[in-house]
Amino acid sequence: MVRKGIKNLYTVLIFLFLYAPIIVLIIYSFNESKSRGAFTGFTLKWYQDLFTNRAVISALTNTMIIAVVTTIVATILGTLAAIGIHYSRKGPFKQMALNLNYLPILNPDVVIAVSLIALYRFMGLDFGLSTVLLSHITFCTPYVVLTVLPKLKQMNVNLAEAAMDLGAKPMYALRKVIVPEIMPGIVTGALLAFTLSVDDFAISFFTTGHGVQNLSILIFSMARRGINPVINALSTFMLIGFFLLLLVINKIGRNEEEEERDL
């Protein structure tokens, strides 16, 4: 009993350590003063200023556009790549593909950013929103591959073969048999890609162009002269949005599990 209480206390302290900065951020989004040293009074003016701050709204728009497009493209590419790797024969090609997939994950973000800069310079591309998008797709796709591969390994290998034996064409079997079976892995990969894209700073900072910035770059530039409390308000909104999204996804997952049990 005592040991269980110690474990619970240890767990609470860990979560408190991890989430205390977020709680402080939310509290100070209602602080009347710009100072982060003292809470001088309750106010909602930073939430009002949020919707009139063009720089923040522009950065948020760029962040969402980049994250959504990256998620869609990286999920499609990563899923197809994972299926191709899974069904390829064992040999040097398959091992090489897996090793190449690990490179963007194992290498530091700065190394990836510098490599992409050199590539874009060689190709003669103009730095801007397009280069940031390409960069995010490049480093998010391997994560999707790694989340889909385990689901492919867990899948019954005879399902797709049985569907094709019964007359289904390969693309039809892919859409109606394989994809539904690995959908949890695809959704997980999409969420991971979206999170990584929103959170990224190093790659975005090095591959962006003049006049194009996302939230991470904007916050970095603000840090030199002091963070605007409007960012605290925006962060609170985003935290609430992500929390509600996770609740919805969790609810959908539970409903699907219940339906499978009923069947």
C-alpha positions in Angstrom: 0.0 0.0 0.0 2.8 2.4 0.9 4.8 1.4 -2.2 1.7 2.1 -4.4 1.2 5.5 -2.7 4.9 6.4 -3.4 4.5 5.4 -7.1 1.3 7.5 -7.4 3.1 10.5 -5.8 6.1 10.1 -8.1 3.8 10.0 -11.1 1.9 13.1 -10.0 5.3 15.0 -9.5 6.4 14.0 -12.9 3.3 15.3 -14.6 3.4 18.4 -12.5 7.0 19.0 -13.6 6.0 18.5 -17.2 2.8 20.6 -17.3 3.6 23.3 -14.8 5.1 25.6 -17.5 1.9 25.2 -19.6 -0.3 26.0 -16.6 1.8 29.2 -15.9 1.5 30.2 -19.5 -2.3 29.9 -19.4 -2.5 31.8 -16.1 -0.4 34.7 -17.5 -2.5 34.9 -20.6 -5.0 36.6 -18.3 -2.5 38.9 -16.7 -3.2 42.6 -17.1 0.6 43.4 -17.1 3.1 42.5 -19.8 5.5 41.5 -17.1 5.9 37.8 -16.5 7.2 38.4 -13.0 3.9 39.3 -11.2 0.2 38.8 -11.8 -1.3 42.3 -11.5 -4.9 41.6 -12.4 -7.3 39.6 -14.5 -8.0 40.8 -18.1 -9.1 39.5 -21.5 -7.4 42.2 -23.5 -4.7 39.9 -24.8 -7.4 37.7 -26.3 -9.0 40.7 -27.9 -5.6 41.9 -29.3 -5.0 38.4 -30.7 -7.6 38.9 -33.4 -6.2 42.3 -34.5 -2.5 41.4 -34.5 -1.7 40.9 -38.2 1.7 39.5 -37.6 0.4 36.7 -35.3 -2.6 35.9 -37.5 -0.3 35.7 -40.6 2.1 33.4 -38.8 -0.7 31.3 -37.5 -2.2 31.0 -41.0 1.2 30.0 -42.5 1.7 27.5 -39.7 -1.7 25.9 -40.3 -1.3 25.8 -44.1 2.1 24.2 -43.8 1.0 21.7 -41.2 -2.2 20.6 -43.0 -0.5 20.3 -46.4 2.4 18.5 -44.9 0.2 16.1 -43.0 -1.8 15.2 -46.1 1.2 14.7 -48.4 3.4 13.0 -45.8 0.6 10.6 -44.8 0.0 9.6 -48.4 3.7 9.2 -49.2 4.5 7.5 -45.9 1.7 5.0 -46.2 2.5 4.1 -49.8 6.2 3.8 -48.9 5.5 1.6 -45.9 3.3 -0.7 -48.0 6.0 -0.9 -50.7 8.7 -1.6 -48.1 6.6 -4.2 -46.3 5.7 -6.2 -49.5 9.1 -6.0 -51.1 11.3 -9.0 -50.9 14.0 -9.3 -48.2 17.3 -8.2 -49.5 19.6 -5.2 -49.9 17.0 -3.0 -51.4 14.6 -3.4 -48.5 17.3 -2.8 -46.0 18.6 0.2 -47.8 15.1 1.7 -48.0 14.7 1.3 -44.2 18.2 2.8 -43.5 17.4 5.8 -45.7 14.1 6.3 -43.9 16.0 6.4 -40.5 18.4 9.2 -41.7 16.0 12.2 -41.3 15.0 10.8 -37.8 18.5 10.2 -36.5 20.1 13.3 -37.9 19.8 16.6 -35.9 17.4 19.2 -37.4 20.2 21.6 -38.1 22.0 19.0 -40.2 18.8 18.3 -42.2 18.2 22.1 -42.6 21.7 22.8 -43.9 21.5 19.8 -46.3 18.1 21.1 -47.6 19.5 24.6 -48.1 22.4 23.2 -50.2 19.9 21.1 -52.2 17.5 24.1 -52.9 20.5 26.3 -53.9 21.7 23.6 -56.3 18.2 23.3 -57.8 17.8 27.1 -58.0 14.7 27.3 -56.0 13.5 30.6 -54.4 13.2 30.3 -50.7 9.7 30.9 -49.3 6.6 29.0 -48.4 7.2 26.3 -51.0 10.7 25.4 -49.6 9.3 25.2 -46.1 6.6 22.9 -47.3 9.0 20.6 -49.1 11.3 20.6 -46.0 8.4 19.7 -43.6 7.2 16.9 -45.9 10.8 15.5 -46.1 11.3 15.2 -42.4 7.7 14.2 -41.5 7.3 11.3 -44.0 9.7 8.9 -42.3 7.7 9.2 -39.1 4.6 8.1 -40.9 6.4 5.2 -42.4 7.5 4.0 -39.0 4.0 4.2 -37.6 2.4 2.4 -40.5 4.9 -0.5 -40.8 4.0 -2.1 -37.4 0.4 -2.2 -38.4 1.3 -3.9 -41.7 3.3 -6.5 -39.8 0.3 -7.2 -37.5 -2.1 -7.5 -40.4 -3.2 -11.0 -41.7 -1.1 -11.5 -44.8 -3.8 -13.7 -46.4 -6.5 -10.9 -46.5 -5.2 -9.1 -49.5 -4.3 -12.3 -51.3 -7.8 -13.7 -50.6 -9.4 -10.5 -52.0 -7.3 -10.8 -55.2 -8.1 -14.5 -55.5 -11.8 -13.6 -55.5 -11.3 -11.1 -58.3 -10.3 -7.9 -56.7 -7.7 -5.8 -58.6 -4.6 -4.8 -56.6 -5.7 -1.1 -56.2 -9.2 -2.2 -55.1 -7.6 -4.6 -52.5 -5.4 -1.8 -51.4 -8.3 0.6 -50.8 -10.8 -1.8 -49.4 -8.7 -4.3 -47.5 -5.2 -3.1 -46.7 -5.9 0.6 -45.9 -8.8 -0.1 -43.5 -6.7 -2.7 -41.6 -3.8 -0.2 -41.1 -6.0 2.9 -40.6 -5.0 3.3 -36.9 -1.3 3.5 -37.9 -2.2 6.0 -40.7 -4.1 8.2 -38.3 -1.3 8.0 -35.7 1.2 9.0 -38.4 -0.9 11.9 -39.6 -1.2 13.2 -36.0 2.5 12.9 -35.5 3.3 14.6 -38.8 0.9 17.5 -37.9 2.5 17.9 -34.4 6.0 17.8 -35.8 5.2 20.4 -38.4 3.5 22.8 -36.0 6.3 22.4 -33.5 9.3 22.7 -35.9 11.6 25.7 -35.7 15.2 24.8 -36.9 14.2 23.5 -40.4 11.6 26.2 -40.9 14.1 29.0 -39.8 16.8 27.9 -42.2 14.6 27.1 -45.3 12.1 30.0 -45.1 12.3 33.1 -47.3 11.8 36.8 -46.7 8.3 37.7 -45.4 7.3 34.1 -44.7 7.3 33.0 -41.1 5.4 30.5 -38.9 4.7 30.8 -35.2 7.9 29.3 -34.1 10.0 31.8 -36.1 7.7 34.7 -34.9 8.1 33.7 -31.2 11.9 33.3 -31.7 12.1 36.9 -33.1 9.9 38.2 -30.3 12.2 36.6 -27.6 14.9 39.1 -28.3 12.7 42.1 -27.3 10.2 40.3 -25.0 7.4 37.9 -25.7 4.1 39.6 -26.4 1.3 38.3 -24.1 -0.8 37.8 -27.2 1.3 34.7 -27.8 0.2 33.3 -24.4 -3.4 33.8 -25.4 -2.8 32.1 -28.8 -1.0 29.2 -27.1 -3.9 28.8 -24.8 -6.3 28.6 -27.7 -4.1 26.1 -29.5 -3.7 23.9 -26.4 -7.5 23.8 -25.9 -8.0 23.0 -29.6 -5.4 20.1 -29.6 -6.9 18.8 -26.4 -10.4 18.7 -27.9 -9.1 17.1 -31.0 -7.5 14.3 -29.0 -10.7 13.8 -27.1 -12.6 13.4 -30.4 -10.1 11.0 -31.8 -10.1 9.0 -28.6 -13.9 8.8 -28.7 -13.9 7.7 -32.3 -11.3 5.0 -31.5 -13.4 3.7 -28.6 -16.5 3.6 -30.8 -14.7 1.6 -33.5 -13.4 -0.9 -30.8 -16.9 -1.3 -29.5 -18.3 -1.9 -32.9 -15.6 -4.6 -33.6 -16.4 -6.3 -30.3 -20.1 -6.4 -31.2 -19.3 -8.0 -34.5 
